[in-house]
């Protein structure tokens, strides 16, 4: 009986479109108290917030409320430098070997803005740089953020080249909540778990002197999580470029050429996130960059000249939300994007 049930489940997941499965789930649960409460509370609240996110306001208190109610992810690139030029990254065509620091005064002002709304969401210290290349800098920025944002989730993304066990301990003591490291395949290198990925990840485990378990094992991605108490997690992962990958706003042609049609579904990044480059220019998406000519029309503003409240409520961001969130055909850097930002965190009340 169990084998038959499992077979039916597998067939259901593989053959039914996602929107059909969603409909059947909602129909099946339409009489439950929990589902009714969700509809009654979450949907009207989300609609009110969406209207506010697409309505201009210059009232500071309204802007603060908008940021507090909706911001789930913010990333700040604390330095321009990256020690690699990976083939699937725009750094392969744009120089990122120069080290230009994000101004400390601007960083502290952003932290103060977030502290003013008691920010509890995700704060990542990266964009297209190598966060751990400057040890003194990241430890100072982590400590500064943690002192003002005790409930925020402070994340580190890294290629792992500079990491040691002592460095990891120092990051934890400075306030890091989690770390995501990536093992990057060279162009043409095979996504081979046994011959390539497992040996590489075992090598990192030996370097850090940590035990681990496999937590991701799919055709698209493979990853391990280290046993490291005191933080939420330390993940080491590798994605399969033959099965996944983003074209970074149309820059990486090898990925954009895989798409046979123009994107016609909505993007939810503009509802809940801010991504700030080392030059203080903010973008609505983690795949877009202010130093790429074709992306410059999507620059939201300059945080050295405006606070996060005004930025999040700006007419430019409102215009981008109106263009990207509906299920309409997209254009420019977004036309071939396959990123699918989840609404689940934004919908939380």
C-alpha positions as CSV (number, residue, x, y, z in Angstrom):
1,X,0.0,0.0,0.0
2,X,2.8,2.4,0.9
3,X,4.6,1.7,-2.4
4,X,1.5,2.5,-4.4
5,X,0.9,5.7,-2.4
6,X,4.6,6.7,-3.1
7,X,4.2,6.0,-6.8
8,X,1.1,8.1,-7.0
9,X,2.9,11.0,-5.1
10,X,5.9,10.8,-7.5
11,X,3.6,10.8,-10.6
12,X,1.6,13.8,-9.1
13,X,4.8,15.8,-8.5
14,X,6.3,15.1,-11.9
15,X,3.2,15.5,-14.2
16,X,0.9,18.1,-12.7
17,X,1.8,21.8,-13.4
18,X,2.7,23.8,-10.3
19,X,-0.4,26.1,-10.6
20,X,-2.7,23.0,-10.8
21,X,-1.1,21.5,-7.7
22,X,-1.5,24.8,-5.9
23,X,-5.2,24.9,-6.9
24,X,-5.9,21.4,-5.7
25,X,-4.0,22.1,-2.4
26,X,-6.1,25.2,-1.8
27,X,-9.3,23.5,-2.7
28,X,-8.6,20.6,-0.4
29,X,-7.8,23.0,2.5
30,X,-10.4,25.6,1.8
31,X,-12.6,24.6,4.8
32,X,-9.8,24.3,7.3
33,X,-9.6,27.0,10.0
34,X,-5.9,27.5,9.4
35,X,-6.4,28.2,5.6
36,X,-9.3,30.5,6.3
37,X,-7.3,32.5,8.8
38,X,-4.4,32.7,6.3
39,X,-6.8,34.1,3.7
40,X,-8.4,36.5,6.1
41,X,-5.2,37.9,7.6
42,X,-2.4,37.5,5.0
43,X,-4.0,38.3,1.7
44,X,-5.6,41.7,2.7
45,X,-2.4,42.7,4.5
46,X,-0.3,41.7,1.5
47,X,-2.6,43.7,-0.9
48,X,-2.4,46.8,1.4
49,X,1.4,46.5,1.5
50,X,1.6,46.1,-2.3
51,X,-0.5,49.2,-2.8
52,X,1.8,51.1,-0.4
53,X,4.9,49.8,-2.3
54,X,3.5,51.2,-5.5
55,X,2.3,54.5,-4.2
56,X,4.6,57.5,-3.8
57,X,5.0,59.0,-0.4
58,X,7.4,61.6,1.1
59,X,6.2,61.1,4.7
60,X,9.2,59.8,6.7
61,X,7.1,57.8,9.1
62,X,5.2,56.1,6.2
63,X,8.6,55.4,4.6
64,X,9.9,53.8,7.8
65,X,6.9,51.6,8.1
66,X,7.2,50.5,4.5
67,X,10.8,49.5,5.0
68,X,10.0,47.7,8.3
69,X,7.0,45.8,6.9
70,X,8.6,44.7,3.7
71,X,12.4,44.6,3.7
72,X,13.6,41.0,4.0
73,X,17.1,41.0,2.4
74,X,19.8,43.7,2.1
75,X,23.2,43.2,0.7
76,X,26.1,45.6,0.9
77,X,29.4,45.1,-1.0
78,X,32.0,46.3,1.5
79,X,34.8,46.2,-1.1
80,X,35.1,45.9,-4.9
81,X,37.9,43.3,-4.9
82,X,37.6,39.7,-5.9
83,X,40.5,37.3,-6.3
84,X,38.9,35.3,-9.0
85,X,37.5,35.8,-12.5
86,X,35.1,33.0,-12.9
87,X,33.7,32.3,-16.4
88,X,30.1,32.5,-15.3
89,X,30.5,35.8,-13.5
90,X,30.5,39.4,-14.9
91,X,33.9,39.8,-13.2
92,X,35.2,37.9,-16.2
93,X,34.6,40.9,-18.3
94,X,34.8,43.7,-15.7
95,X,37.9,44.5,-13.7
96,X,37.4,43.7,-10.0
97,X,41.1,43.5,-9.0
98,X,41.2,47.0,-7.7
99,X,40.3,47.4,-4.1
100,X,37.7,50.2,-3.5
101,X,36.1,50.1,0.0
102,X,32.5,51.0,0.6
103,X,32.7,54.2,2.6
104,X,32.5,53.5,6.4
105,X,30.4,56.6,7.1
106,X,27.8,55.5,4.6
107,X,27.9,51.9,5.9
108,X,27.3,53.2,9.5
109,X,24.4,55.4,8.3
110,X,22.8,52.4,6.6
111,X,23.1,50.4,9.8
112,X,21.5,53.3,11.7
113,X,18.6,53.3,9.3
114,X,18.1,49.6,9.8
115,X,18.5,49.9,13.6
116,X,15.7,52.6,13.6
117,X,13.2,49.9,12.3
118,X,14.7,47.2,14.5
119,X,15.6,45.2,11.4
120,X,15.4,41.4,11.8
121,X,15.9,40.2,8.3
122,X,18.9,39.0,6.2
123,X,22.0,41.2,5.9
124,X,24.6,39.8,3.6
125,X,28.1,41.3,3.2
126,X,28.7,40.6,-0.4
127,X,27.7,41.2,-4.0
128,X,30.4,40.4,-6.6
129,X,33.4,40.7,-4.4
130,X,35.3,38.2,-2.2
131,X,34.1,39.1,1.3
132,X,36.9,37.4,3.2
133,X,39.8,38.9,1.2
134,X,40.3,41.7,3.8
135,X,40.1,40.1,7.2
136,X,40.3,43.3,9.3
137,X,37.6,45.0,7.2
138,X,35.0,42.2,7.4
139,X,35.5,41.6,11.1
140,X,35.1,45.4,11.8
141,X,31.9,45.6,9.6
142,X,30.4,42.5,11.2
143,X,31.0,43.9,14.7
144,X,29.5,47.3,13.7
145,X,26.4,45.7,12.3
146,X,25.9,43.2,15.1
147,X,26.2,46.0,17.8
148,X,23.3,47.9,16.2
149,X,21.3,44.9,14.7
150,X,21.1,42.2,17.4
151,X,18.3,40.3,15.7
152,X,19.4,40.5,12.1
153,X,20.8,37.4,10.2
154,X,24.3,38.5,9.2
155,X,25.5,36.3,6.3
156,X,28.9,35.7,4.7
157,X,29.2,34.4,1.1
158,X,32.7,33.3,0.0
159,X,34.7,31.2,-2.3
160,X,36.6,29.9,0.7
161,X,40.0,30.7,-0.5
162,X,41.0,32.8,2.5
163,X,39.1,30.8,5.1
164,X,40.9,29.0,8.0
165,X,39.5,27.6,11.2
166,X,40.8,30.5,13.2
167,X,39.3,33.0,10.7
168,X,36.0,31.1,11.0
169,X,36.0,31.4,14.8
170,X,36.8,35.1,14.6
171,X,33.8,35.6,12.2
172,X,31.5,33.8,14.6
173,X,32.8,35.9,17.5
174,X,32.2,39.1,15.5
175,X,28.6,38.3,15.0
176,X,28.2,36.1,11.9
177,X,24.9,34.2,11.7
178,X,25.7,31.9,8.8
179,X,28.2,31.3,6.0
180,X,27.7,30.0,2.4
181,X,30.8,28.9,0.5
182,X,30.8,27.9,-3.1
183,X,33.0,25.5,-5.0
184,X,33.2,26.8,-8.5
185,X,33.7,24.4,-11.5
186,X,36.1,25.5,-14.2
187,X,34.6,25.9,-17.6
188,X,34.2,22.5,-19.1
189,X,34.8,20.7,-15.8
190,X,32.2,18.0,-15.1
191,X,29.7,18.1,-12.2
192,X,31.0,14.8,-11.0
193,X,30.1,14.2,-7.3
194,X,32.5,11.3,-6.7
195,X,35.5,12.4,-8.7
196,X,35.3,16.2,-8.3
197,X,32.9,17.5,-5.6
198,X,33.4,15.0,-2.7
199,X,37.2,15.2,-2.8
200,X,37.1,19.0,-2.9
201,X,34.6,19.2,0.0
202,X,36.6,16.7,2.1
203,X,39.7,18.8,1.5
204,X,37.8,21.9,2.9
205,X,36.6,19.8,5.9
206,X,40.2,18.9,6.7
207,X,41.3,22.5,6.3
208,X,38.7,23.6,8.8
209,X,38.9,20.5,11.0
210,X,35.2,20.1,11.0
211,X,32.8,17.1,10.5
212,X,30.0,17.4,8.0
213,X,26.9,15.8,6.4
214,X,25.6,15.9,2.9
215,X,22.5,18.2,3.0
216,X,22.0,18.9,-0.8
217,X,22.1,16.2,-3.4
218,X,20.3,17.0,-6.6
219,X,21.2,17.1,-10.3
220,X,21.3,20.9,-10.0
221,X,23.4,21.3,-6.8
222,X,25.5,19.3,-4.3
223,X,26.4,20.6,-0.8
224,X,27.5,19.7,2.7
225,X,26.8,21.4,6.0
226,X,29.6,21.5,8.6
227,X,29.0,20.7,12.3
228,X,29.9,24.1,13.8
229,X,27.9,25.2,16.9
230,X,27.3,28.8,17.6
231,X,26.0,29.8,14.1
232,X,23.0,28.8,12.2
233,X,25.0,26.9,9.5
234,X,28.1,26.8,7.5
235,X,27.3,25.4,4.0
236,X,29.7,24.4,1.2
237,X,28.0,23.9,-2.1
238,X,28.5,23.5,-5.8
239,X,25.9,24.2,-8.5
240,X,25.8,22.4,-11.8
241,X,26.2,24.8,-14.7
242,X,24.8,22.3,-17.2
243,X,21.5,22.2,-15.2
244,X,21.3,25.6,-13.7
245,X,22.8,29.1,-13.7
246,X,21.8,32.7,-14.2
247,X,22.8,35.0,-17.1
248,X,23.3,37.9,-14.7
249,X,20.9,40.3,-16.5
250,X,21.8,39.1,-19.9
251,X,25.6,39.4,-19.4
252,X,26.6,35.7,-19.4
253,X,25.4,34.8,-23.0
254,X,26.0,31.1,-22.5
255,X,23.1,31.0,-20.1
256,X,20.8,33.6,-21.7
257,X,21.0,31.7,-25.0
258,X,19.4,28.7,-23.3
259,X,16.1,30.5,-23.0
260,X,13.7,30.0,-25.8
261,X,11.2,32.5,-24.7
262,X,11.0,35.9,-23.1
263,X,10.2,35.9,-19.4
264,X,6.5,36.5,-18.8
265,X,6.1,35.9,-15.1
266,X,6.6,38.3,-12.2
267,X,9.6,39.0,-10.1
268,X,9.3,39.6,-6.3
269,X,12.8,40.8,-5.5
270,X,11.7,44.5,-5.8
271,X,9.1,44.0,-3.1
272,X,11.5,42.9,-0.4
273,X,15.2,43.6,-1.1
274,X,18.0,46.1,-1.6
275,X,21.4,45.3,-3.1
276,X,24.1,48.0,-2.8
277,X,27.3,48.0,-4.7
278,X,30.7,49.1,-3.4
279,X,30.2,52.5,-5.1
280,X,27.0,53.2,-3.0
281,X,24.6,52.6,-5.9
282,X,21.7,50.4,-5.2
283,X,20.0,47.8,-7.4
284,X,16.7,46.0,-7.1
285,X,18.1,42.5,-7.7
286,X,21.2,40.4,-6.8
287,X,21.9,39.7,-10.5
288,X,22.1,43.3,-11.6
289,X,25.1,45.6,-11.3
290,X,25.6,49.3,-11.4
291,X,28.9,49.0,-13.3
292,X,27.3,47.2,-16.3
293,X,26.1,49.7,-19.0
294,X,23.0,47.7,-19.8
295,X,21.9,47.6,-16.2
296,X,22.3,51.3,-15.4
297,X,18.7,52.2,-16.1
298,X,17.8,50.0,-13.1
299,X,20.0,51.9,-10.6
300,X,17.6,52.9,-7.7
301,X,19.8,55.6,-6.2
302,X,22.9,56.5,-4.3
303,X,22.9,55.7,-0.5
304,X,25.6,58.3,0.0
305,X,23.0,60.9,-0.9
306,X,19.8,59.4,0.5
307,X,18.7,57.1,3.3
308,X,17.3,53.7,3.0
309,X,13.8,54.9,3.7
310,X,13.8,57.3,0.8
311,X,15.4,54.8,-1.5
312,X,12.9,52.1,-0.8
313,X,10.0,54.5,-1.4
314,X,11.5,56.3,-4.4
315,X,9.7,56.9,-7.6
316,X,12.3,54.8,-9.4
317,X,11.7,51.8,-7.2
318,X,8.0,52.2,-7.6
319,X,8.3,52.2,-11.3
320,X,10.4,49.1,-11.3
321,X,7.9,47.3,-9.0
322,X,5.1,48.2,-11.4
323,X,7.0,46.8,-14.3
324,X,8.4,43.6,-12.8
325,X,5.9,42.2,-10.4
326,X,2.9,41.6,-12.8
327,X,2.8,38.5,-15.0
328,X,3.7,40.4,-18.2
329,X,6.5,40.1,-20.8
330,X,9.8,41.5,-19.4
331,X,12.4,43.4,-21.4
332,X,16.0,44.4,-21.1
333,X,18.2,42.7,-18.5
334,X,15.1,40.9,-17.1
335,X,14.0,39.3,-20.4
336,X,16.0,36.1,-20.1
337,X,16.1,35.9,-16.3
338,X,15.0,32.6,-14.7
339,X,15.4,33.6,-11.0
340,X,12.2,32.9,-9.1
341,X,12.2,34.8,-5.8
342,X,9.9,33.3,-3.2
343,X,7.0,35.3,-1.9
344,X,6.9,33.3,1.3
345,X,9.1,35.5,3.4
346,X,7.5,38.7,2.1
347,X,4.0,37.4,2.8
348,X,4.8,36.8,6.5
349,X,2.9,39.3,8.7
